[in-house]
Amino acid sequence: MGDPLADRPLTDPHPDRLSPADPCYRAIISAHADALERGALSYTDPATGLSVLTAAYLAGRGTCCDSGCRHCPYVD
């Protein structure tokens, strides 16, 4: 049995992982939503160019890896 998912939509990151005050917040949320819609495993971070895993991919793993993922669906 895997870890329970947090009580929020996969589109909404925990504010400790991505602050709404982040200057790139809207661009990040948009890139993540687009990746979720396309069924992609990751997206390119608009600020850094690094690959970021989607919440759907992380949820599919079944457990939190404790790596501090931006879109971790297990963090309450």
Kinemage of the C-alpha trace (Angstrom):
@kinemage 1
@onewidth
@group {chain A} dominant
@subgroup {mainchain}
@vectorlist {calphas} color= white
{ca met a 1} P 0.000 0.000 0.000
{ca gly a 2} L 1.334 3.438 -0.920
{ca asp a 3} L 1.345 6.755 0.886
{ca pro a 4} L -1.948 8.691 1.042
{ca leu a 5} L -2.243 11.659 -1.284
{ca ala a 6} L -2.619 15.151 0.171
{ca asp a 7} L -6.098 16.651 0.195
{ca arg a 8} L -5.619 19.059 -2.713
{ca pro a 9} L -5.776 18.835 -6.518
{ca leu a 10} L -2.656 17.614 -8.326
{ca thr a 11} L -2.524 21.022 -10.006
{ca asp a 12} L -1.887 22.775 -6.669
{ca pro a 13} L 1.609 22.502 -5.172
{ca his a 14} L 2.053 22.859 -1.425
{ca pro a 15} L 2.977 26.510 -0.663
{ca asp a 16} L 6.108 25.337 1.191
{ca arg a 17} L 7.337 23.841 -2.084
{ca leu a 18} L 6.279 26.701 -4.389
{ca ser a 19} L 5.317 30.002 -2.845
{ca pro a 20} L 2.578 32.002 -4.557
{ca ala a 21} L 4.927 34.971 -4.049
{ca asp a 22} L 7.562 33.393 -6.336
{ca pro a 23} L 8.010 35.744 -9.335
{ca cys a 24} L 7.706 32.773 -11.713
{ca tyr a 25} L 4.696 31.233 -9.931
{ca arg a 26} L 2.179 31.766 -12.751
{ca ala a 27} L 4.587 30.535 -15.432
{ca ile a 28} L 5.449 27.449 -13.355
{ca ile a 29} L 1.797 26.649 -12.631
{ca ser a 30} L 0.985 27.067 -16.321
{ca ala a 31} L 3.868 24.819 -17.435
{ca his a 32} L 2.846 22.169 -14.893
{ca ala a 33} L -0.839 22.319 -15.924
{ca asp a 34} L 0.143 21.984 -19.583
{ca ala a 35} L 2.319 18.948 -18.787
{ca leu a 36} L -0.513 17.355 -16.791
{ca glu a 37} L -2.942 17.951 -19.661
{ca arg a 38} L -0.548 16.348 -22.150
{ca gly a 39} L 0.168 13.403 -19.836
{ca ala a 40} L 3.853 14.334 -19.717
{ca leu a 41} L 6.042 13.044 -16.882
{ca ser a 42} L 7.834 16.361 -16.483
{ca tyr a 43} L 8.132 19.915 -17.767
{ca thr a 44} L 10.948 22.407 -18.184
{ca asp a 45} L 11.126 24.926 -15.345
{ca pro a 46} L 10.610 28.392 -16.862
{ca ala a 47} L 13.113 30.002 -14.478
{ca thr a 48} L 15.963 27.481 -14.440
{ca gly a 49} L 15.533 25.301 -17.512
{ca leu a 50} L 15.714 22.190 -15.302
{ca ser a 51} L 13.315 19.272 -15.667
{ca val a 52} L 10.612 19.097 -12.974
{ca leu a 53} L 8.472 16.001 -12.348
{ca thr a 54} L 4.698 16.432 -12.453
{ca ala a 55} L 2.406 15.655 -9.532
{ca ala a 56} L 0.694 12.970 -11.638
{ca tyr a 57} L 3.981 11.180 -12.230
{ca leu a 58} L 4.886 11.412 -8.539
{ca ala a 59} L 1.422 10.175 -7.500
{ca gly a 60} L 1.844 7.216 -9.825
{ca arg a 61} L 4.982 6.173 -7.949
{ca gly a 62} L 2.820 5.462 -4.908
{ca thr a 63} L 5.109 6.887 -2.223
{ca cys a 64} L 6.959 10.061 -1.338
{ca cys a 65} L 10.697 9.881 -2.031
{ca asp a 66} L 11.534 12.628 0.529
{ca ser a 67} L 13.515 14.572 -2.067
{ca gly a 68} L 11.585 17.837 -1.665
{ca cys a 69} L 9.861 17.634 -5.049
{ca arg a 70} L 8.062 20.843 -6.005
{ca his a 71} L 4.824 19.086 -6.937
{ca cys a 72} L 4.904 16.292 -4.334
{ca pro a 73} L 1.295 15.096 -4.049
{ca tyr a 74} L 1.924 13.588 -0.607
{ca val a 75} L 2.956 16.707 1.342
{ca asp a 76} L 0.090 17.998 3.509
